[in-house]
Amino acid sequence: KYLSIHKKIKFANLRLEHFYGPNDDATKFVTHVIKSCIANLPDLKLTLGEQKRDFIFIDDVVSAYMHILELSNDIDESFIQMDVGSGQSVSIRMLVEAIHAMTESRTHLNFGAIPYREGEVMRSEADTSQLNALGWRCQYDLAAGLKISIEEEKNKL
């Protein structure tokens, strides 16, 4: 930030929301749920799922980063900070139920089997107004991103 204040470098702090997509790490939540549902595990233990998260497909993350890089010479500020997300939050329960339906899984979704963590963030949502003002928009809604991710996991079988 010091260098950007003294106009020696341009700096963009892009605060990323919960991204997901094909070939993501198996320990990440969305991938874990997709794999569990495709495998038809007998039981998937979850919290109540009332937390809301802003899920953004990886291709949209990349396009947001590229958009900022392409416009870097046109941005007057030497330090900018903005959120990168879809701008919409959905409940964990809704996400899990959508994956369950899209995979036609027989896995029992055991909502409430796991307690919330202490200090659990109950709502996280990107304010995409700055990115939108620069002409960027998400191209993938949650259903489209999940469909691509699920198909990729099925193709690995």
Secondary structure in CASP SS format (residue, H / E / C, confidence):
PFRMAT SS
TARGET T0000
AUTHOR 0000-0000-0000
METHOD secondary structure of the structure
MODEL  1
K C 1.00
Y H 1.00
L H 1.00
S H 1.00
I H 1.00
H C 1.00
K C 1.00
K C 1.00
I C 1.00
K C 1.00
F E 1.00
A E 1.00
N E 1.00
L E 1.00
R E 1.00
L E 1.00
E C 1.00
H E 1.00
F E 1.00
Y E 1.00
G C 1.00
P C 1.00
N C 1.00
D C 1.00
D C 1.00
A C 1.00
T C 1.00
K C 1.00
F H 1.00
V H 1.00
T H 1.00
H H 1.00
V H 1.00
I H 1.00
K H 1.00
S H 1.00
C H 1.00
I H 1.00
A C 1.00
N C 1.00
L C 1.00
P C 1.00
D E 1.00
L E 1.00
K E 1.00
L E 1.00
T C 1.00
L C 1.00
G C 1.00
E C 1.00
Q C 1.00
K E 1.00
R E 1.00
D C 1.00
F E 1.00
I E 1.00
F E 1.00
I H 1.00
D H 1.00
D H 1.00
V H 1.00
V H 1.00
S H 1.00
A H 1.00
Y H 1.00
M H 1.00
H H 1.00
I H 1.00
L H 1.00
E H 1.00
L H 1.00
S H 1.00
N H 1.00
D H 1.00
I C 1.00
D C 1.00
E C 1.00
S C 1.00
F E 1.00
I E 1.00
Q E 1.00
M E 1.00
D E 1.00
V E 1.00
G C 1.00
S C 1.00
G C 1.00
Q C 1.00
S C 1.00
V E 1.00
S E 1.00
I H 1.00
R H 1.00
M H 1.00
L H 1.00
V H 1.00
E H 1.00
A H 1.00
I H 1.00
H H 1.00
A H 1.00
M H 1.00
T C 1.00
E C 1.00
S C 1.00
R C 1.00
T C 1.00
H E 1.00
L E 1.00
N E 1.00
F E 1.00
G C 1.00
A C 1.00
I C 1.00
P C 1.00
Y C 1.00
R C 1.00
E C 1.00
G C 1.00
E C 1.00
V C 1.00
M C 1.00
R E 1.00
S C 1.00
E C 1.00
A C 1.00
D C 1.00
T C 1.00
S H 1.00
Q H 1.00
L H 1.00
N H 1.00
A H 1.00
L C 1.00
G C 1.00
W C 1.00
R C 1.00
C C 1.00
Q C 1.00
Y C 1.00
D C 1.00
L H 1.00
A H 1.00
A H 1.00
G H 1.00
L H 1.00
K H 1.00
I H 1.00
S H 1.00
I H 1.00
E H 1.00
E H 1.00
E H 1.00
K H 1.00
N H 1.00
K C 1.00
L C 1.00
END
